[in-house]
């Protein structure tokens, strides 16, 4: 029987599939760390109070990249090149979601609207990350090899999501509600497409590594397409709703260290 638990267990048990999984995850987190670092440096004067939280957001993602690389090192493995079709963050940027890297590389202050786009994009992608980490913690939170790192990453993702909710609600009250809702919807619908495409690509690579039979690969692809259909029909709305989180000022303190976790 196919299940998220059994699939991830297969990936975890095989060095080659584990190597690709951790490499994809580490690459995405490291890229997110760079993006947040640049955004923090370019925050417009009227929103400088957000700079420390954006810096913390980036530091957490850099830490996650180190954790995935440390898991590889612990097995005596190194990172492998990430296939372009599995690069979630790159594909989102290519589809115009979030802030373009060309803009972030320039030493020009961002606009207030840029920060609204950044927070809206983060609200959507952090929902996806939080959902994935919740699933991994549910099934593997007590695993002797990956349990502690994924619990730490899961807690950080909950903080990131809370931060996005709180800041977007504050900005909506300040008169930016219409643009926030528009950008959230655009981001969510495009993210669903990218996530489907990346999921199909990752499962295709895993299937080749693990030598899955064609019926199994076809069943997984059908499941991914079914999830996409559900999200297009309305599941995307969970990624755009805004509610005041229980965790207030979730990124108000310093980033936690990854030392001793792996």
Buried (B, 14 or more C-beta within 10 A) or exposed (E): EEEEEEBBBBBBEBEBBBBBBBBBBBBBBBBBBBBBBBBBBBBBEEBEEBBBBBBBBBBBBBBBBBBBBBBBBEEEBEBBEBBEBBBBBBBBBEBEBBBEBEBBEEEEEBBBEBBBBBBBBBBBBBBBBBEBBEBBBEBBBEBEBBBBBBBBBBBBBBBBBBBBBBBBBEBBEEEBBEBBBEBBBBBBBBBBBBBBBBBBBBBBBBBEBBEBEEEBBEEBBEEBEEBBEEBEEEBBEEBBEBEEBEBEEBBEEEBBEBEEBB
